Structures are given as C-alpha cells and as structure tokens.
C-alpha cells in the first residue's frame, strides 16, 4: 500500500537534504532545516502502511539491511574504485575513511543519514506495537514529551564525553537511536490526527522552538541556528523540524493537487520511490562541481535523477533474464526503490 502524499513529502525531504549540501545562504539553510526529521516521520507513516506484524524479527531486520545498507555498500564500492582509477592520490582512499564510510560513520560524509534510518528500523516493530497498544493520543504524546525531556537531559549531560573514540561512537548509536526513534513514534501517530490536532501539534512544536531559541538568544546574544544543535540532535532542532513537517502533512493534499496540475507527479513519485539511489548519486556530483549554489543544486539533482533513472531501467531490463524469483526480488530491492 502506498499513499502519494507520503511519497510527495519524501520527495520534499530529499530535495531539502540535497539543497543543504550545496551550501545555500544562511536564511535558506535554516528554512530547509527540517529535512532529516521529515524523512524519519515519512518512513514511520510508510511503515504503518506496510509492516506485517507476523513477520519474524530476524527476517524483517535482514530485509531492512538489504534495502538500506547494501545499496550504500554497492555505491561506495563503485565510488572508491572510481577514485582509485582517476585520482589515486585522494585522501578519501585513506583506510580510516574507507572503513568508517562502510560503517556508516563519518567517512566520505553524507552516509550518516543511512545509519539513522537503520537504527530506527531496528526498533520500529517495538515502537509500532507501543503505538498500537496506546489508544489515547493524549497519553501517546504525553509519554513522548516526557521521553524528549529525559533525552534532552541525557544529551546535555553527555556532551563533555562525546570525544573521538568510544564516546563519539556511543553518541552516534545511542543518542541518535533514542532521538530519531522518538521522531519515528510521532510519525506513526500523525496520520490518525484530525486537522485540529495537527495544528495543535504544530503550534506546540513552534512554541518549544521559540522558547528554546529565545533562551539561546539571551544566553549568546545572537540567533542560534537549529543546525548548531543537530549533532547530536537536540529538542530545539527537532521542534522546528516537527513544526514544518506537520504543516506539510496537513497541507499535503493541496501540495499533491498542485504537483499534479504542473504535470510533475510522475517525476516526483519516481524520485521519492528511488530516493536512496538519488541521494547516493548526488554525492559525487556535489563533491566535484563548484559553482553558484543554485546551479550546483540543479546539476546535482538532475544528474542524480538521470543516473538513477538509467539504473532502474537497466535493472528492469536485466531482471527479465534472471530466472530465480528470490534473486530478482533481491536485485530489485537493492538497486531500485
């Protein structure tokens, strides 16, 4: 089951992530700084439509690894082989960079988001069961609010210990797992909310953002971008992201109709349903193209989509020659959306 509105929001989230990577001006960079939480919220909404509660957990995890990790490893293999062939003296061929890239840590950069999706996927069935068993929306969000407060205290107390090595690794796993797991839990409930409840959630998120931003302004004497408290993510960072994301979902039907009127819906849905490969292919483009951010954005996006389209078509043609159903399914899962 698919909901076009979910895919449209996934397209918006991906578009904003790529925009961040071309270094737009400060105000624009702030305005688009809802992208990763939006992608997690969207994955939660999609999960609630597709998850089979009777699926064994090991089989579920293996499927998520194939869908999330294997594409990245395939891409990285091509990426490093290309660098070795055309720029053998590159610092990116350093063993630490290569290993941490495959480990979804720092590495070449940009792959940390896949780590977030994988970590959240590991606890998604548990969060889904809690979501189903918690009928009351007020109870659901009250528990989430308390959890965010506890998380923020944990994040703040752990900051002095987030140093290169074990501390950084623990933060990259534990803090991100908790933080984005809570965002996922919000996403599981969003589609159940009425318009009034969605507006309430959006306004509460905006209020938290303004309060936190005001306190930071009094503390530092200047506006603190939400990006400054993104690694590890803070409630201040999330509050702005949830505010924008909830508004986007509230008006998603209008956005859907507008995209349809512009005759862009097939393209938008293709990009959304192949988002991981569009994301991966944009990485080498932004690393090699140096020009005005708008031009760079258009080049990165269009090249990534073009390569992904060619890849999907090639894979689709090649699958006609594969006899094994299981093999066809795995190839499609890894190399297409």
C-alpha positions as CSV (number, residue, x, y, z in Angstrom):
1,X,0.0,0.0,0.0
2,X,1.3,3.5,-0.9
3,X,0.0,6.9,-0.2
4,X,1.1,9.5,-2.8
5,X,1.1,12.2,-0.1
6,X,3.7,10.3,1.8
7,X,5.9,10.0,-1.3
8,X,5.5,13.7,-2.0
9,X,6.7,14.5,1.5
10,X,9.6,12.1,0.9
11,X,10.5,14.0,-2.3
12,X,10.4,17.3,-0.4
13,X,12.6,15.9,2.4
14,X,15.2,14.6,-0.2
15,X,15.1,17.9,-2.1
16,X,15.9,19.8,1.1
17,X,18.7,17.5,2.1
18,X,20.4,17.9,-1.3
19,X,19.9,21.7,-1.0
20,X,21.7,21.7,2.3
21,X,24.7,20.0,0.6
22,X,25.2,22.9,-1.9
23,X,25.8,25.5,0.8
24,X,22.8,27.8,0.3
25,X,22.7,31.2,2.1
26,X,22.2,31.2,5.9
27,X,18.4,32.0,5.9
28,X,17.6,29.5,3.2
29,X,19.8,26.9,5.0
30,X,17.8,27.5,8.2
31,X,14.4,27.4,6.5
32,X,15.1,24.0,4.9
33,X,16.5,22.5,8.2
34,X,13.6,20.1,8.7
35,X,14.7,17.6,6.1
36,X,16.1,14.6,8.1
37,X,13.3,14.5,10.7
38,X,10.7,14.8,7.9
39,X,12.3,11.8,6.2
40,X,12.0,9.8,9.5
41,X,8.4,10.9,10.0
42,X,7.6,9.9,6.5
43,X,9.3,6.5,7.0
44,X,7.1,6.0,10.0
45,X,3.9,6.8,8.1
46,X,5.0,4.4,5.3
47,X,5.9,1.7,7.9
48,X,2.5,1.9,9.4
49,X,1.0,1.0,6.0
50,X,3.4,-1.8,5.0
51,X,4.5,-3.5,8.2
52,X,3.4,-7.1,8.7
53,X,3.2,-7.8,12.4
54,X,3.5,-11.5,11.9
55,X,6.9,-11.2,10.1
56,X,9.7,-12.8,12.1
57,X,12.0,-10.1,13.5
58,X,15.3,-11.6,12.0
59,X,13.6,-11.7,8.6
60,X,12.5,-8.1,9.0
61,X,16.0,-6.9,10.0
62,X,17.6,-8.8,7.1
63,X,15.2,-7.1,4.7
64,X,16.0,-3.7,6.1
65,X,19.7,-4.3,5.8
66,X,19.3,-5.3,2.2
67,X,17.2,-2.2,1.5
68,X,19.3,0.3,3.4
69,X,22.9,-0.9,3.8
70,X,23.6,-3.0,0.7
71,X,22.8,-0.1,-1.7
72,X,25.3,2.1,0.2
73,X,28.0,-0.6,0.1
74,X,27.4,-1.1,-3.6
75,X,27.6,2.6,-4.2
76,X,30.7,3.0,-2.0
77,X,32.5,0.2,-3.9
78,X,31.9,1.9,-7.2
79,X,32.8,5.3,-5.7
80,X,36.2,4.2,-4.2
81,X,37.1,2.2,-7.4
82,X,36.4,5.3,-9.5
83,X,38.6,7.4,-7.2
84,X,41.4,4.8,-7.3
85,X,41.2,4.9,-11.1
86,X,41.0,8.6,-11.7
87,X,42.5,10.2,-8.5
88,X,44.7,7.6,-6.8
89,X,46.3,10.2,-4.5
90,X,43.0,11.2,-3.0
91,X,42.7,11.5,0.8
92,X,39.4,9.6,0.6
93,X,41.3,6.4,-0.1
94,X,42.7,6.5,3.4
95,X,41.9,3.3,5.2
96,X,40.1,5.1,8.0
97,X,37.9,7.0,5.6
98,X,37.0,3.8,3.7
99,X,36.2,1.8,6.8
100,X,34.2,4.5,8.5
101,X,32.3,5.0,5.2
102,X,31.3,1.4,5.1
103,X,30.5,1.6,8.8
104,X,28.1,4.5,8.1
105,X,30.0,6.8,10.3
106,X,32.0,9.9,9.1
107,X,33.9,8.5,6.2
108,X,33.3,10.4,3.0
109,X,30.4,12.2,4.7
110,X,26.7,12.1,3.9
111,X,26.2,8.4,4.7
112,X,25.4,9.1,8.4
113,X,21.7,9.5,7.4
114,X,21.6,5.8,6.4
115,X,22.8,4.9,9.9
116,X,19.9,6.9,11.3
117,X,17.4,5.0,9.1
118,X,18.9,1.7,10.0
119,X,19.0,2.4,13.8
120,X,15.3,3.4,13.7
121,X,14.4,0.4,11.6
122,X,15.8,-1.9,14.3
123,X,13.3,-0.6,16.9
124,X,10.4,0.2,14.5
125,X,8.5,-3.0,15.3
126,X,8.7,-2.3,19.0
127,X,7.6,1.3,18.5
128,X,4.8,0.2,16.3
129,X,3.4,-2.3,18.9
130,X,3.6,0.5,21.5
131,X,1.7,2.8,19.1
132,X,-1.0,0.2,18.6
133,X,-1.4,-0.5,22.3
134,X,-1.6,3.2,23.2
135,X,-5.0,4.1,22.0
136,X,-5.2,7.6,23.6
137,X,-3.4,10.3,21.6
138,X,-3.0,12.4,24.7
139,X,-1.3,9.5,26.5
140,X,0.9,8.8,23.5
141,X,2.1,12.4,23.1
142,X,2.5,12.9,26.9
143,X,4.8,10.0,27.1
144,X,6.7,11.2,24.1
145,X,7.1,14.7,25.6
146,X,8.4,13.2,28.9
147,X,10.8,11.0,26.8
148,X,12.1,14.0,24.9
149,X,12.8,15.8,28.2
150,X,14.7,12.8,29.5
151,X,16.6,12.6,26.2
152,X,17.5,16.3,26.2
153,X,18.9,15.9,29.8
154,X,20.9,12.9,28.7
155,X,22.2,14.7,25.6
156,X,23.2,17.7,27.5
157,X,25.0,15.7,30.2
158,X,26.8,13.5,27.7
159,X,28.2,16.4,25.6
160,X,31.5,16.7,27.5
161,X,32.1,13.0,26.9
162,X,31.5,13.0,23.1
163,X,35.1,12.9,22.1
164,X,36.8,11.0,19.2
165,X,36.8,7.3,20.0
166,X,34.4,5.4,22.2
167,X,32.4,8.5,23.3
168,X,31.7,9.6,19.8
169,X,30.7,6.1,18.8
170,X,28.3,5.7,21.7
171,X,26.8,9.0,20.8
172,X,26.5,8.1,17.1
173,X,24.5,5.0,18.1
174,X,22.7,5.5,21.4
175,X,21.7,9.2,21.2
176,X,20.7,9.0,17.6
177,X,18.7,5.8,18.2
178,X,16.7,7.4,21.0
179,X,16.2,10.8,19.3
180,X,15.1,9.6,15.9
181,X,13.2,6.8,17.5
182,X,11.1,9.3,19.3
183,X,10.6,11.2,16.0
184,X,9.5,7.9,14.4
185,X,7.0,7.4,17.2
186,X,5.5,10.8,16.3
187,X,5.2,9.8,12.7
188,X,3.4,6.6,13.5
189,X,0.5,8.7,15.0
190,X,0.4,11.7,12.6
191,X,-1.9,10.1,10.1
192,X,-4.5,9.4,12.8
193,X,-4.7,13.0,13.9
194,X,-7.5,15.4,13.0
195,X,-6.8,18.8,11.4
196,X,-7.3,20.5,14.7
197,X,-4.9,18.0,16.5
198,X,-2.3,18.5,13.7
199,X,-2.5,22.3,14.2
200,X,-2.1,21.9,17.9
201,X,0.9,19.7,17.5
202,X,2.4,22.2,15.0
203,X,1.8,25.2,17.3
204,X,3.2,23.3,20.4
205,X,6.4,22.5,18.3
206,X,6.7,26.1,17.2
207,X,6.2,27.3,20.8
208,X,9.0,25.0,22.0
209,X,11.3,26.2,19.2
210,X,10.6,29.9,20.0
211,X,11.2,29.3,23.7
212,X,14.4,27.4,23.2
213,X,15.6,29.9,20.6
214,X,14.7,32.9,22.9
215,X,16.7,31.3,25.7
216,X,19.7,30.7,23.5
217,X,19.5,34.3,22.2
218,X,19.6,35.6,25.8
219,X,22.5,33.2,26.5
220,X,24.6,34.0,23.5
221,X,23.4,37.4,22.4
222,X,22.5,36.2,18.9
223,X,20.2,33.9,17.0
224,X,21.3,30.3,17.2
225,X,20.5,28.2,14.0
226,X,18.9,24.9,14.7
227,X,21.7,23.3,12.7
228,X,24.1,24.3,15.6
229,X,22.3,21.7,17.8
230,X,21.9,18.9,15.3
231,X,24.9,16.7,16.2
232,X,23.6,15.0,18.3
233,X,20.1,16.3,17.7
234,X,18.5,18.5,20.3
235,X,14.9,19.2,21.1
236,X,15.5,22.7,19.7
237,X,16.5,21.2,16.4
238,X,13.6,18.8,16.4
239,X,10.9,21.3,17.4
240,X,11.4,23.4,14.2
241,X,11.5,20.3,12.1
242,X,8.3,18.9,13.5
243,X,6.5,22.2,13.2
244,X,7.3,22.4,9.4
245,X,6.8,18.7,8.8
246,X,3.3,18.6,10.5
247,X,2.3,21.6,8.4
248,X,3.5,19.9,5.2
249,X,1.4,16.8,6.1
250,X,-1.6,19.0,7.0
251,X,-1.5,20.6,3.5
252,X,-0.2,17.5,1.7
253,X,-3.4,17.0,-0.3
254,X,-3.2,20.6,-1.6
255,X,0.5,20.0,-2.5
256,X,-0.5,16.8,-4.3
257,X,-3.0,18.6,-6.4
258,X,-0.7,21.4,-7.2
259,X,2.1,19.0,-8.4
260,X,-0.5,17.1,-10.5
261,X,-1.6,20.4,-12.2
262,X,2.0,21.1,-13.0
263,X,2.3,17.6,-14.6
264,X,5.2,16.8,-12.3
265,X,3.7,14.0,-10.3
266,X,5.2,11.0,-12.2
267,X,8.7,12.6,-11.8
268,X,8.1,13.4,-8.1
269,X,6.9,9.9,-7.4
270,X,9.8,8.3,-9.3
271,X,12.3,10.3,-7.3
272,X,10.5,9.6,-4.0
273,X,10.3,5.8,-4.7
274,X,14.0,5.7,-5.6
275,X,15.2,8.2,-3.0
276,X,18.1,6.2,-1.7
277,X,19.8,6.0,-5.0
278,X,19.1,9.6,-6.0
279,X,20.6,10.5,-2.7
280,X,23.7,8.4,-3.2
281,X,24.4,9.5,-6.8
282,X,24.2,13.2,-5.8
283,X,27.2,12.7,-3.5
284,X,30.0,12.6,-6.2
285,X,28.4,15.4,-8.1
286,X,28.4,17.9,-5.1
287,X,32.0,16.8,-4.4
288,X,33.2,17.7,-7.9
289,X,31.1,20.6,-9.0
290,X,32.0,24.1,-7.8
291,X,29.7,26.9,-8.9
292,X,26.8,29.0,-7.6
293,X,24.7,27.1,-5.2
294,X,21.5,27.2,-7.4
295,X,23.4,25.9,-10.4
296,X,25.1,23.3,-8.3
297,X,21.8,22.2,-6.9
298,X,20.2,21.8,-10.3
299,X,23.2,19.9,-11.6
300,X,23.4,17.6,-8.6
301,X,19.7,16.9,-8.6
302,X,19.3,16.4,-12.3
303,X,22.4,14.2,-12.7
304,X,21.5,12.0,-9.7
305,X,17.9,11.6,-11.1
306,X,19.2,10.8,-14.6
307,X,21.7,8.2,-13.4
308,X,19.0,6.6,-11.1
309,X,16.5,6.5,-14.0
310,X,19.1,4.8,-16.2
311,X,19.9,2.4,-13.4
312,X,16.3,1.5,-12.8
313,X,15.7,0.9,-16.5
314,X,18.8,-1.2,-16.8
315,X,18.0,-3.3,-13.8
316,X,14.4,-3.8,-15.0
317,X,15.7,-5.0,-18.4
318,X,18.2,-7.3,-16.7
319,X,15.6,-8.8,-14.4
320,X,13.9,-10.3,-17.5
321,X,16.9,-12.7,-17.8
322,X,17.0,-13.7,-14.2
323,X,15.1,-17.0,-13.6
324,X,15.1,-17.1,-9.8
325,X,12.3,-15.2,-8.2
326,X,14.2,-14.6,-5.0
327,X,17.2,-13.3,-6.9
328,X,15.0,-10.9,-8.9
329,X,13.4,-9.7,-5.7
330,X,16.8,-9.0,-4.0
331,X,18.3,-7.3,-7.1
332,X,15.2,-5.0,-7.3
333,X,15.3,-4.3,-3.6
334,X,18.9,-3.3,-3.7
335,X,19.2,-1.4,-6.9
336,X,15.8,0.3,-7.3
337,X,13.3,1.8,-4.9
